[in-house]
Amino acid sequence: MIDLCYVGNSSNDKIIINDEIYNISGGSCIYSSFSSRTSFKGRIAIISNVDSNMKQKLDKNKIEFYGNIIDKMTEFLIDESKSTCISQFYNTDAIKLDEKLDINHLHISFRKGVDVEKILNDESICYKYLSADVMIHSAIDFIPILEKYSSKIEILFCNVKEYNILKQFIKNIPLIIVTNENNPVLVITPSNIISYNVVDNKNIKSTTGAGDTFIGGFLAKYIVSHNLDESISQGIYNSSKAIEVMGPLSNQQLSAEQTIRPMLLPNNIIVIGNSCAGKTTFIDYLKKIYNIYLDIDDLNPLLETFMLDDLLYQNKITEFKQIKKKIKYVSKIWEEYNSNINSINHYTVPAKCGDGHDIIRPILWDYILQMAVANSENQNIIQFSRGRDKLYESEFFDNSYFRSIRSLINDLKNGDNCIIVNLVSSLDVRKLRNNIRLKNGGHYVSNDTMDNVYSQDIFEYTKTGENFGYLIIEEKCIPVFTISNDKMLNDIELNRFLSYNVDSVIKYYNNFKEEENAIKKNSKRYLAK
């Protein structure tokens, strides 16, 4: 039996680095199989089309070959400085198999020039386990095939851009491994997200093939141990070695020097705080590192409501009628207004003092949040503000934050895997930021609203430390981490501040999960059965 078999392109590449051109052997199955060989002694094979020169390299690395010996392989021109990959020639010869292959683990690279469906339906190929990877240039083209065969694929490898394109189509795949250059590798299962920090390597010669090399290192370890932590560590290690050389790894033995400690990430991050406390700035920084989250902000439906009310207060009925097609969130409110066009019960009015709006029907706070999360995904960041609203409190007798968060937890997928990040800042600092935001063309909150609604932090939770604790909602214990953002910082200071606090939030989430829910420190706990 073949232990590990790769299906994909084999190519001759011209790589441009600093205006110099290097001729390199490449292709997804070449990088992956050569990487596996450095870390695994069992039977490795590829199914592809290769020329006689590549066949000799495969023989030298003791990698079995099945397919066609051809005169000219696929050729790519890769400019790393521009992140471009242009095909110079595609070999489209159909792969012919003259014998039945018995394979333990089959890995297919979904690429142009690879007849994926033919391989998957080939009765001469018998496999136990199947994994796949995609490439950004062809990810969209392969969506129908991914959907069709997702029930057979146990592991999908992709980068973060590919994941954000494909995520709605690959929900049934139990293990998704997402690479993101020098940011952490993410492992996504139906119920968890696990993060692994990558090696910081400054000796970079070429990044071409680093992702395929990662796959080869991962699978070399995974087919033996099925230990996720060890396999991710081997993939990262091999990839870090690959960027130090031109072309595939070859003629060396690689074993990860240490197993990288995983960190759990919350599926849902609820970011709250008074207006101008720094919620968006915190989220933008977090998403630079973990860019898999859908950003949900109840400001957008709120602004749409303001727009509807403004049109009607200005008696612009024609514009109000026409704007329905442009509304993304508040169609329910548009319908309500339109059905009572002569006696509308408005939700907001122009602010009494200065610019902005005042909310006169408190139920709007609930509506806009419900509208914002209506299309939530498996990973979400939700931000919103709630202040001291006498109308709201007199109508519902509830703390507005508690009421809003309770509705979120019930509606979100994986609501148990959640953390609340509470940003606090003094009123004077927030007013200064509010004015800066107005000058930059952003949403302005009236001074009257800032003074009477958002003057103080009203969020309450059970504290177990100076700036952290928990909130119990519907018998769920939700961790809370408070960040004091009370200074105007320059760019360098702000990046340090944000980096420290993002790390602190993730560490607290992990400590909370381990202590409160007794999660065992065993990597296999994450794997879908």
N, C-alpha and C positions, 0 to 999 in steps of 0.2 A: 504493500500500500504506500502511495505517496503521502507523506505527512502534510506537506504544504505546497499548494500549487497556485501560481499567479497567472491571471489572464489580463492582457493589456497590450499597449503599444510597446514596440522596441524601435528605437530611432537613432539617427545620427544627428546630433545637435550642434549648431553654431551658437555659442554663448558670447555675448558682448559684455565685457566688464572694463570700465575705464577706457573705452574706445579701442580695446584690444579684442580680437576674435579668437576663441578657443574652440577646437573641434573635439567634441566629447561624445562618448557613447551614452545614450539616455533612453528614456521611455519609462512608463510607470512600472511595468513588471520587471525591468532590469534593475532599477534603483531598489525596489522592494525585495526582490529575490537575493540580490547581492548583500543587502543589509541583513536579511535573515541568516544568510550563510555565515556572517561574522559572529552570530550569537547562537547558532543551532547546528547540530551535527547530523540531524536526520535527513531524510529524503526531501529535497526541494526541487520543484519543477516549474516551468513556465509553459503557457500555451500562447503562441504568438507567431509572427512572421519575422525571420531574422536573415541576415546575410551570412556568408561563410566566415567573415571576420568576427561577427558577434557570436556565432556558434563556437568558435575557438575559445572566446572569453568565457562562455558558459561552461564549456568542458573544463577549463582551467579552474573554475570555481566550484566544480562538481555539482552543477545545476543541470538537471535533466531538461531536455527540450522536446516539445511536441508541437508540430505545425509545419510550416513550409520554409525551406531554404530558398531565398529569393535573391534577385540580382541587386535590387535597390530598396532600402528600407525607407520608412517615413522620415522626413527631415523637418526640423524646426529651426527658426531663427529666434533666439531668446535674448532680449535686451533687459538685463536685470535693473539697470538704472531707470528704465521707463516702465518696468513691470509688464512688458509685452511678450507675447509668444505667437509668432506668425508661422503658419505652415508653409514650407517651401515645396513639399511634395508629400502626398498621402498614398501609401500603399494600401490598396483596397482588395487585395487578393483574399478570397475566402479561405479561412483556416481549415485544413483537411486533417482529420484524425483517422489513422489507419488501424487503431487498436483501442480496446476498451480501457479506460483509466479508472482506477479505484483510488479515490482521494479522501483523506481525512478532513482537511480544511481547504476549501476553494475560496480564493479571493479574486474578485473581478473589478477592474478599473473601468468605470463607465466613461468612455472616451469616444470621440468621433473616430471612425476607422475601426472600432471594435464592435463586431456584431454580437452584442450582449445577449439578445434574445436567442440567437442561434446556439450560443454556448449553453445557456440555461435550459434549453429544450433538447440538447444533444443527448440521445439515449446512450451514447458511448461514454459519457462522463457521469460517474456515480460518486457522489460526495455526501459526507455526513453533516458538515457545517459550512455555512456560507457567509462571507462578509463582502463588502463593497466599498468603493470610494468614488467620489465625483470630483469634477474639476469646474471651476467657476465659468470657464468659457463654454461649457456644454451642459451645465447643471439644468438649465431650463428645458433643454431638448430631451433630457432623460426623465423628466417628471412622470410621464405616462408609464414608463417601464418600472420606475421605482415604486409607484403606486401598485402596479400589477403584481410585483414580486416581493413587496414589503413583508409579507407574511413568512417568506423563506429566509430573508436576510436577518441574521442575528446581530451583526455589528455593522454600522455605517461610519465611515471616516469622512470628515469634511472640514473645511476651514469655516471661520465664523461668518464670512460673507455667504458662503454656500448654504450654511445652516439656516440663515435668516431668509434665504430664498425658498428652501425646501421644507422648513419645519412643519408647515400645515399639511404636508403630504406624507410624512414619514412617522406619524404618531404611533404606528404599530411596531416599529423596530425597537427591540428591548434595550439596545446599548448603542448610543451615538457618541462618538468621540470627536471633539471639536478642537482643532488647533487654531492658534491666532498669533503667529509670528513669535514675538518675545513676551507675549502675555500668557497667562496660565492656560494649560490644556484643560478642557472641560469634558467631563463624562456625564452624559445626560441619560437618565433612565426614566421610566414612566412616573416615578415618585420622587427622585432625588437629582440634585446637581452636585457633582464633586469636582473640586478644583485642584490642579497640581501645578506648582510653580516650575518654570522651565529654567534650564541652565543659562546663566548669563555669560555668553561667549563673545569675546571681543576679536577673536582671530578668524574673522569671516573672509573667505575667499569667494565662495559662490553659494547662493541659497537655492539654486535650481535642484529639484529632486529631494529637498529636505522633508517635505510631507510624505512622499513615497518611502523614503528611508525610515521615517518614524513608523510607518505602517509595518515595514519589514521587521524592525526591532520589536515592536509590540507583539506581533503575531508569533515571532520566534519564541518568545517567552510564554505567551498566552496558551499556545497549543500544548505546552508541557505542564504548566502549573495552574492555569485558569485563575491566577492571582492578579487582580486588577492593578493593585499598587505596584507590584514588581514589573508587570507588563508595560504600564505607562512609563515607569522609570527607565526601562530598557529602551523604549521608543524614543524618549527624550534624549537619552544618552547617545544613541546611535545618530540621531538627527544632529546633535551638537557636534559630533565628530565629522559628519558629512559636510557641514558648511565650512570646515577647515581645508577641504580639498576640492579639486575640480573633478566632477563626475562621480560615479557610484563608489561606495566603499568596496574594498577588495583586499584579499590576502592579509587579513588580520583577524584577531579574536577579540571581541568586545563584550565586556560584562559590566553592567551598571555598577558604579562604585558604591552607591547607596540607594536605598528605597526612599522615594520622595513621600513625605507625609501628606496625605490628602486633607482637604478642608471641605466641609459641606457648605454649599451656598443655599440661601433660602430661595424657594420657588417664587415667593412674593415678597417684595420689599415695599412697605407702606411708609412713605416719607411725609411727615406732617410738620406743622409749625405755622406761626403767624406770617402774615404777608411780608415778603422781603426778608425772611429769616435765612435764605440761602438754599432753599430746597432744590431749585433747578440747577444751581451751580454744583451742588453735591452729586446730583443724579448724573449730570453730564460727565463728571470726572469718573464716577463709578462705571459708567457705560464705556469709557475708554478702555477699561480693563476687562469688564465682563459684558461685552456687547451682544447679549442674547435676549435681553429683556425688552418686552413691549412697554413703551413709555405711555402711561395713562395719566392724564391731568384733567381734573374736573373744571379747569379754567376754560377749556375750549367750549363745552356746552354752555357754560355761564356766559361767555362772550356772545355766543349765538343768541341766547335769550335777551341779552342787552340789545343786540342788533334788532331783534323783532320788536321789542318794546319801543326803541327809538324811532323805527319806521312808522309805527302806529301813533305815537305821540306827535309826530310831525305830519300825520295824516297822509302818508305816502302809501296809500292802499295798493296802487298798481305795483309799486316796487315790492310791497309785502307779498302780493300774490305770486310775483315772478320768482321770488327768492327761494321758494320751496325746493326747487331742483338743486340748489346749492347747499342746502342744509344737510349736515352730516349727522348731527346728534339729536336736535330738539324737534324733530318732526311731530312728536306727540304734542308739544306745546303749540306748534304752528297750527295743528288741526284744532286744538282747543280754542285758540284765538279766532281762527277762521270761521268756526261754527257759531261764534258769538261776536261777530265783527262790530256790532253796534253797542254792545255792553260788555266789553272785555274786562275780565278780572285779572289785571296785570300782576306779574310777579315782581317787577322792579320799577323804580322811578328814577329820573335823573337826581343826582345827589343834591341835597339842599345847599351844601357848602362846597363850592369848587367843582372840579371835574369828577367823573366817576358816576356810580349808581348806588342806590340804596335798595335792599331787598325788602319787599313789603309782604311777601307770602313765604314764610319760613320753610314750607314743604319743598321749596325749590332746592334747598341744600341737599335734600335726599334725592330729588329727581336728577340733578346734574351728575351726582356720583353714580347713580344707577345707569344713566345714559353713557357715562364714560367707560364703565367696566363691562358694558353689554357684549363687547367683542374681545374680552380678555383671553389670554393664551395660557400655556403651562408655566411661562415665566413672565412676570409682570413687575413693573415698578409703578406704584400709584402714588401720586402726590396731591395733597389738598390742604387747605387752611380752614380752620373753624375758629371763630372768635366768640366773645361774650355778646350773645344776641338775646335781648330780653324777649322779643317776640317769639323766637324759637323756644326758649325755655318755658315761657308761659303756656305755649301751645302743647308741647310734648313732655314737659317735666323731666327731660332727659339731658344728661351731658351730651353736647352735640358731637364731640369726638367719639364717645363711646357708641352712640347710636350709629354713626357713620361707619365706624370700624366693624361693628357687629354685622351690618348689612354686607360689608365687603367679605368678611371671613366666610359667610354663608354662601356667597355667590362665586367666589374664586375657586378654581381648580387647585388641589393641593393646599387648601387653606390652612392646614396644620403646619406646613413648612413655610413659616412666615416670620418676619421681624418688623417691628415698628421702629423707625428712626425719627426721633423728635428733635428738630432744630429750634434752638431758642436764641434770641438776640434782643438787645434793649430797644425800646421804642425810638430813641433818638437816632440810633444807627440805622434802623429799618426805614425811618422817614428819609434819611439821607439817600439810602439805596433806592427808595421809591422815586425820588426826584431824578436821580441819575437814570433810572429805567425809563421815566417819561421823556427825558432828553434824547434817549437812544431809540425812541419810537415804540417802547413797550407799554404794557397795560399799566394804567395808573389807578391807584386806590386813593380815594378822597381823604383829605386830612381828618374830616369828621369821622369817617369809618376807621381810620387808623387810631384816633384818640378814644373812640367809644366802643369799638368792636375788637380791634387787634392790639389794644394797649398792653395786655398781659398774656403770658402763657397760661392757658386754662386746662391743658392736658394733665390728667391725673392718672397715676399708676402706682402699683406697689413697688417701692424701692428696696433693692437688696444691696445696693452700693450707692456711691455718690451720684453716679450718672447712668445707672442701669437698674433694671428690675423686670417686672412682667405685668401683664394685664390678662385677667381671666374673662373670656367671652364664650358663652355657650359651652362651658366646661372645657374649653381649650385654653391652654396656658401659652400666651404669646409673649416672647421676649421683647423688651423695650430698651433702646439705647438712646441716650440724650447727648446731643452735641451742642456745646456753647459756641456760637459763631458771632462773637460780639466785637470783632475788630474789622477795620478796613485794611486789607492786606494787599501788598504788591503781588505780582504774578508768581514770583519765586516762593514767597512766604505762603501764598494761597495753595500752591501745588503741594508743598510740604504738609500744610494743615490738612488738606483733603486726603493725601496719601495715608497719613497717620490715622485719620478717622475712618476711612474705608477699611483699612486693615483691622482697626479696633472693633468695628461693627461685625466683621466676618468672624473674628476670633471669639467675640462674645456669643455670637450665634452658635458656634461650635461648642463652646463651654456649656452653654445653656442646654443644648440638645443632649450632650453627654451626661450632664448632672441630673437634669430633670426627667429625661426619658430613658436613661441608662442604655444609650447606644453603645454596643460593644465595639472595641477597636479591632475590627477584622474586615479587611477589604471586601470579602465575599458577601458582606451584609447588603451591599448595594445592588447586587446583580439580580436582574429579573429572573424568575424561575420559569 
